[in-house]
Amino acid sequence: MRDEEYAGYCCLAIAILCNLNADEARKMYQYGPEHPLCQKMLRRKVRMSGLERLDRRKSGEVMKELLSQGYSVDAVSEAFHCFPSTVRRRVRETREKGKEEEDAPA
């Protein structure tokens, strides 16, 4: 078999082992881990443990903080094992709760 026939299997193994999506795994296979683009991809991954155990309000606060640090919605959603729409909704709910608390009389 030729190398092109194994490329898909190699990309799949890279995706599983490095926790990358299909496009990122293909680039990692094509360029190698020392390439600046691949280094940038690996640095941009959110690496925090225990995120899925947070309650709804606290997870919204953490999501909001990660987005303010420059992480993409897709990276945050991968870290929390949820859909990007869930990230946007929880951040919006956190902002609305913050505004309600500011407007409430002391």
Stockholm file with secondary structure:
# STOCKHOLM 1.0

chainA/1-106         MRDEEYAGYCCLAIAILCNLNADEARKMYQYGPEHPLCQKMLRRKVRMSGLERLDRRKSGEVMKELLSQGYSVDAVSEAFHCFPSTVRRRVRETREKGKEEEDAPA
#=GR chainA/1-106 SS CCHHHHHHHHHHHHHHHHTCCHHHHHHHHHHCTTSHHHHHHHHTSCCCSSGGGSCHHHHHHHHHHHHHTTCCHHHHHHHHTSCHHHHHHHHHHHHHHHHHHHHSCC
#=GC SS_cons         CCHHHHHHHHHHHHHHHHTCCHHHHHHHHHHCTTSHHHHHHHHTSCCCSSGGGSCHHHHHHHHHHHHHTTCCHHHHHHHHTSCHHHHHHHHHHHHHHHHHHHHSCC
//
